[in-house]
Amino acid sequence: MKVKTSITLSQELLREIDTLPAPHANRSAFLETAAWAYIEQLRREEQAARDLEILNRRADYFNAEMADTLLYQVAL
């Protein structure tokens, strides 16, 4: 469901949107697509931050596993 709303944007931004050769029917379609893309980017960044926190929390374990694995390496 679409809801009509009002937002304030700079004239410069509107000019840029209007000059883009995007396949969007109008400004509203462009801005909705841009908002969804930004939301997806923020969610990916949040997930990456959570993953990094897990990796950092487990770093000592992973480093010990790697050190153990390297002991089995054969010199060439």
Rosetta constraint file for C-alpha pairs under 8 A:
AtomPair CA 9 CA 13 HARMONIC 6.69 0.50
AtomPair CA 9 CA 14 HARMONIC 6.98 0.50
AtomPair CA 10 CA 14 HARMONIC 6.49 0.50
AtomPair CA 11 CA 15 HARMONIC 6.12 0.50
AtomPair CA 12 CA 16 HARMONIC 6.29 0.50
AtomPair CA 13 CA 17 HARMONIC 6.21 0.50
AtomPair CA 14 CA 18 HARMONIC 6.07 0.50
AtomPair CA 15 CA 19 HARMONIC 6.25 0.50
AtomPair CA 16 CA 20 HARMONIC 6.46 0.50
AtomPair CA 17 CA 27 HARMONIC 7.08 0.50
AtomPair CA 17 CA 30 HARMONIC 7.78 0.50
AtomPair CA 18 CA 27 HARMONIC 7.47 0.50
AtomPair CA 22 CA 30 HARMONIC 7.84 0.50
AtomPair CA 24 CA 29 HARMONIC 5.72 0.50
AtomPair CA 24 CA 30 HARMONIC 5.66 0.50
AtomPair CA 25 CA 29 HARMONIC 6.30 0.50
AtomPair CA 25 CA 30 HARMONIC 7.76 0.50
AtomPair CA 26 CA 30 HARMONIC 6.42 0.50
AtomPair CA 27 CA 31 HARMONIC 6.02 0.50
AtomPair CA 28 CA 32 HARMONIC 6.04 0.50
AtomPair CA 29 CA 33 HARMONIC 6.17 0.50
AtomPair CA 30 CA 34 HARMONIC 6.14 0.50
AtomPair CA 31 CA 35 HARMONIC 5.98 0.50
AtomPair CA 32 CA 36 HARMONIC 6.21 0.50
AtomPair CA 33 CA 37 HARMONIC 6.19 0.50
AtomPair CA 34 CA 38 HARMONIC 6.17 0.50
AtomPair CA 35 CA 39 HARMONIC 6.16 0.50
AtomPair CA 36 CA 40 HARMONIC 6.20 0.50
AtomPair CA 37 CA 41 HARMONIC 6.22 0.50
AtomPair CA 38 CA 42 HARMONIC 6.20 0.50
AtomPair CA 39 CA 43 HARMONIC 6.24 0.50
AtomPair CA 40 CA 44 HARMONIC 6.20 0.50
AtomPair CA 41 CA 45 HARMONIC 6.18 0.50
AtomPair CA 42 CA 46 HARMONIC 6.15 0.50
AtomPair CA 43 CA 47 HARMONIC 6.20 0.50
AtomPair CA 44 CA 48 HARMONIC 6.07 0.50
AtomPair CA 45 CA 49 HARMONIC 6.13 0.50
AtomPair CA 46 CA 50 HARMONIC 6.28 0.50
AtomPair CA 47 CA 51 HARMONIC 6.11 0.50
AtomPair CA 48 CA 52 HARMONIC 6.04 0.50
AtomPair CA 49 CA 53 HARMONIC 6.15 0.50
AtomPair CA 50 CA 54 HARMONIC 6.34 0.50
AtomPair CA 51 CA 55 HARMONIC 6.23 0.50
AtomPair CA 52 CA 56 HARMONIC 5.99 0.50
AtomPair CA 53 CA 57 HARMONIC 6.00 0.50
AtomPair CA 54 CA 58 HARMONIC 6.20 0.50
AtomPair CA 55 CA 59 HARMONIC 5.78 0.50
AtomPair CA 58 CA 62 HARMONIC 6.27 0.50
AtomPair CA 59 CA 63 HARMONIC 5.95 0.50
AtomPair CA 60 CA 64 HARMONIC 6.15 0.50
AtomPair CA 61 CA 65 HARMONIC 6.22 0.50
AtomPair CA 62 CA 66 HARMONIC 6.18 0.50
AtomPair CA 63 CA 67 HARMONIC 6.12 0.50
AtomPair CA 64 CA 68 HARMONIC 6.17 0.50
AtomPair CA 65 CA 69 HARMONIC 6.15 0.50
AtomPair CA 66 CA 70 HARMONIC 6.15 0.50
AtomPair CA 67 CA 71 HARMONIC 6.63 0.50
AtomPair CA 68 CA 72 HARMONIC 7.36 0.50
AtomPair CA 69 CA 73 HARMONIC 7.23 0.50
